[in-house]
Amino acid sequence: CSFCGKSQKLDGVEIVAGPSVYICFECVDLCKDIINERKAESGGKDHPDG
């Protein structure tokens, strides 16, 4: 994973690949939590930082 450094070689680590970047499902879940928190803080609107 390009974000946390986990290897796909570890048991149970699922990785999604993009052009020169990889992200594991744990980091995807963490990103979803961060996005949801920001939406809640901004009253459900998209965060201006993208």
Residue pairs with C-beta under 8 A, 6 or more apart in sequence:
1 13
1 15
1 22
1 23
1 24
1 26
1 27
2 21
2 22
2 23
3 23
3 24
3 27
4 24
4 26
4 27
6 13
6 24
6 26
7 13
8 14
8 15
8 22
13 24
13 25
14 24
14 25
15 22
15 23
15 24
16 22
16 23
16 24
16 25
16 28
23 31
35 47
38 47
39 45
39 46
39 47
